Amino acid sequence: MVTTGDQLPETDLTKATADGPQTIKSADYFAGKKTVLFAVPGAFTPTCSARHLPGFVEKAGELKAKGIDQIACISVNDAFVMGAWGESAGAGDEVDMLADGNATFAQAVDLSMDASGFGMGTRSQRYAMIVEDNKVTDLFVEEPGAFEVSSAEYVLSKL
């Protein structure tokens, strides 16, 4: 598993934009910026939709006031689903919705999980990390079924 001090591996991500899906290199996305990246097992799933994404949308101003340049939500979903989810949650320009459709990023950082028992295949574990210029400075991985250390409130308390 990626850990504090590690460089993020380079993978392709897809960013949901108003003009449709845009493929970006992870190294380019995180270059020269301080980013909060949080991962969810699935768009539109109960905890993710009711608490995880809304918390970061709500706390975006406070996070940015503490030096965060960008906030991103990543999930093993396609860019169209991530775009629709971001729109329905009011993410706007506050939270970038990143698609990891083939779980390439989740596997590269060794934070994937097998959710096939729930009919979801390979997914991302729930976590949050702070990334500075492609280097992980803080990592908060949830225990299975938990939602505590990856919340916006928790991340904000660590800045």
N, C-alpha and C positions, 0 to 999 in steps of 0.2 A: 504494500500500500504506500502511496505517496505520503510523505510526512513533512513536518516543518523543516524548512531549509532546502527542500528539493526543488529543482526546476520542473515545471510542468512539461510533460511530453507533448510534442507537436502532433496535433491531429486536425482534421477538417471538422468544422462545426457549421451548422446552418443557422443563420440569424433570421428570425421572422421580421420582415420590414413591411412598410406600407406598399412597397413596390413588389412584394413577393419574397420568396426565399433568396437569401444571399449567402453563398459559401464563403467562409473566412477561415484562415489558418488560426489556430488557437494562439500561436506565438505572436501573431499580429494583433489579435484582439487584446491580449494581456500586456503587450509591450508598452513600457513607459507609464503605466497607470497603476493605481492602487484600486483593486477590485474586490468586492464581495461576490463570491460565486456560491450559490446554494443549489443543491441538487435534490430532486424529488423523484419518487418512484414512478409517478405518472401524472400527467395533466388531467384535470377534472376529477381526480380521485378525492375522497372525503377530506382527509387531513390537509392535503396539499392545497385544495381549493378553499377550505373554510378558514385555515389558519396560516399555513406556511407562506404562500405567495402574498396574501393580503397583508401580512405583517411587514413584509419588506416594502410593499407599495406604501403603506402607512408611515413607515419609519425612514423612507428614502431621504427626506430632507435632513433628518437628524444624523444619518450615516454620512451624508455628503458634508455636513457641517463639521464632522470629525475627521475629514480628510479623504473620504472615499470618493474616487473619481467616477466609478461606474458600478452598477449592481446588475448581476445577471442570474437568471434562473435557468438551469439546464435539466433536461429530462430526456429519457429514451422515448421520444415521440418524434413525429415528423414536423417540419416547420409550419405546415398549415394548421395542425392541431395546436402547436405552441403559440402561433399568432392569434388564433381564435380564443385560446385560453387567456392570453395576455389582454386581449381586447375586452373579454367578458369580466376580467378582474380589475380593469382600469389601470393596467400597468403603464400605459402611455410611454412617455420618454423616461420614466423613473427606473424601470426594470427591463433590461434586454432579455428577450425570450430566445434562448439558444436550444436548438434541436440537436440531439445526439442520436439520430435515427437508428443507427446500427450498433449502438452502445460502444463505439470505438473509444471515445473519451473515457467513459466509465471503466472500461477494461484497461485502458492505458494507465489510469491512476489507481488501478486495482481496487475500485470501489463499486464493482458491479455485484449483482445478486441474482440468484435464480428465483424468479417469481412464477415459474411455470405451474406451480401448484394452485395459483390464482388465475391461471389462463393468461398471464402477462409476459411470459418468456423471460429473456434477460433484461434486467432493469438496473437502474442506479440505486445504490443505497441512499438514504437520506443523510445529507451532511451540509455543512457550510465551510468555506475556507476564505481566508484573506490572502490575496495574491498581489505581490508587488513586483512589477516588471518581470512576470513569468516565474517568480519564485514564491513558493508557499511559505507564508510567515506565520499563519495560524490555521489549524484544522480542527473541526468539531464534527465528529462522526457519531451519529445516533446509534444506540442499541436498537436491535430489531423491534419494531412496534412503538418506539419512543418518539417523542417530539419535545425536546428540551434544548439541547446544546446547539441546534442548527437554527433556532428561531432568531428573528430580527432583534428581539429584545436581548437575547443572550449575546449575540455578536456585538451589538451596540455596547453592552457592558464591558466588553473586552478591548474596546478602542480607547 
